[in-house]
C-alpha cells in the first residue's frame, strides 16, 4: 500500500498513531488513506527497544509497518492528534520488563499517554481510541477514571474496572462517543464514523 509522506499532503499538522504487533489492519489502511486526504500527515510511534527501526505485522499478517519513531524522541505537543490503534497492539505496548508492588506502569507508551492526557485535559490535544485500544488507558486507571467512553464488547470489564463509564446504544456499546477532547469508537466496523468524528474535532480546533 502507498502511504503519502508529509510533503505529499497539504498538512494541517501531524497525527501520531501508537502501534505495535497485532494491530488492526482495517484501521491501519484507512488511517493512511483518510487523514492525508484531509490534510493531516500520519506518523507511527512505538517503543523501539533501542533499535533504529522495528517492523510490526497486523492481526491478519497482510499489512506490515516499519516504525522509526520512538516515544523518547517525540513529545505529544508535536502532534495535533494522537490515535491508539485497535487490535492487540496496546496490550503489548503496556508491557514492562520489571515490576514491583505499588509501582505505577512505567512502559514508555503509558508514560507518553500520561503526557498526552495532560494536554488533552487542557484542550490542547485530541486523543482517539478504537476497539481494544483503551487497554493502554487501563494500565493507569487515573487516566480513565470517570471518562465516558465506548469500546469493544470484550474489554468492557477492563474499562469498568479502570473507572471508565461506558456509553451504550440499545444492546451494544455506542458506535462513537466524544468526552471533552477524547474520541472513542466501538470497533473497526465503525472506523469510517470514528475517523469523521475525529477529523471534525481536529478541524474544530483550527
N, C-alpha and C positions, 0 to 999 in steps of 0.2 A: 504494500500500500504506500502511496505517496503522501508524505507529511510536509506541509508547507513550512518553510523556515520563516523566522520573524521578518526577514527583509522581503518576503514574498507576499506579505499581507500589509494592509493599511492598519498598523497596530494601534489599538486604543490602550494597550497595556498587555501584561502577561498574566496568564492563568497557570498556576503551579498545580500539577496533578501528582499526588502522592501515590506511589506504585511499588509493587513487589511481585514475586512469583504468584501464579494462580489468580491474576487479575481478570475481571470480566471483559471479554473481548468485544462484545457488542458496544459497551460504553467506550472502550478504547477507540474503536473505529469511528464512532460518531463524534466523540470529542475532537478527534483530529480533523474531521471534516467541518463540523458545525462552527466551532469557535473561530478558527481562522477565516472562515467565510463571513463572519460577522465582526471582523476587525481585531480579534484577540489572538495573540500567539500563545501556544501551549508548550510548557516545559515540564518534563517528567523529573521528579525528585525522589530520592531514596537514600537509604543508608548503604554506602558503598563499601563499608568494612575496610577502608584504607586502600581500596583499589581505584584505578583511574576510570574504570567502566565496569558495569555489570549488565548482563543480559538476562531478562526475565521472560518466561513464557506464560501465556494466558491459560485459562481453565481448559480450553479445548485443544491446546497445543497447536493452534493455527497461526496465532499472532505472536510476534516477539517484539520487545522494546529494548533498545540499548540506552542505558541511563548513564550519563556522565556528570550529573549534578548531585552533589552530596548535601545533606541538610546543613552540615557545618560550614558550607561555603556560601550559603544564601540566608536571607532574612525574610520573614513574612511580608515586611513592608516593601519588598522588591516586586510584589505581585498585586494586581487588582483583585484577584480572587484565588482561593485555594479550594481544590476539589479532592476528596478522598474517594478513589475509585473502588467499585464493588468487587465481588468475588472474595477470595480468602486473603488478599494482599494485606489488609490492615491487621489481621491476626498475626501475620508474620512480622509486620513492622513493629508491633508492640513487644516483641521478644527482647529479653535482656539476659545476657550470659550469666551474670551473677546477681543474686537477690539475697535480701535478709529481712527478717521480721520488722515490720513497721516502715520499711523504706518505700518511698513513692517510686513509681515506674520511671526509670531513667533511660529508657531507649531513646535514641536520637529523634525518632519520629514523634514520640509523645512529648518530648521537650520542645520540638518545633511546633507541635499543636498547641501547647500551653501558650507560647508566644503569640501564635495566630489568634487564639481565642481572646487573648487580652486586647488585641487590636479589633477583633470582631465586636467585642462588647463596647468599644469606643466608636463603633460605626465607621471604622476606617478600613475594614476588610470584610469581604463576603466569603463565607465558607459554605461548601456544598458537600453533602454526603448522600450516598445512594446504596440501597440494598444492605449488604453486610458491613458497610464501611463505618458505621457508628461504633463498631468494635474498638476502633482506636480511641474514641472518646471514653469508652467503658474502662479503659486502662487507668483512668484517673477520674473517678466519679465526680469530683469537684467541677470538672469541665462540662458535665451533662446535667447536673442536678437542677430539677425544676424546669428544664427546657422542654418545650412542646415539639415533638418530632414524629416522623414516620420512618418505617424501616421494613426490611424483610420479615415475614412472619416467624421465621425460625430463629430470630435473635430477640424476640420480644422479652423473654425473661432476662437476658443480659442487659438490655436497655432499662427495663424496670428496676432491676437490682442496682443499677448505677444512678438511679434517681431521675431518669428521663420520664416525661409524661407523653404517652403515646396517643396519637390522634387517629380515630377510626372513621371509616365511611361504611356504614352497614356492617357486614360481616368480614371486613378486611381493613387493613390499615389504609390511611389516606394515600392517594396517589403521590401528592407532593404537599409540603407544608412549609410555610415561612414563619419563623420566630425571630424577630429582630433581623439580624444580618446572617442568620443560619437558614439555609435552604436544604430540606431533606426530601428524598424520593424513595418510593417503596422498593423498586427492583428494576432490572433492565427493561422490563416491559413498558415502563413509563419514562424511558430515557429521553424521548422527544419532548415530553411535557417538562421534565426536570430541566433540560437544557434551556428551553424557552423561558422558564421561570427564573433560572439563574441569570440568564442574559438580561432579562428585564430588570432584575435587581442591580446588576452591574451598571447598566446604562442609566438607571435612575440616579446613580451617584454622580454622573457627569454634569 
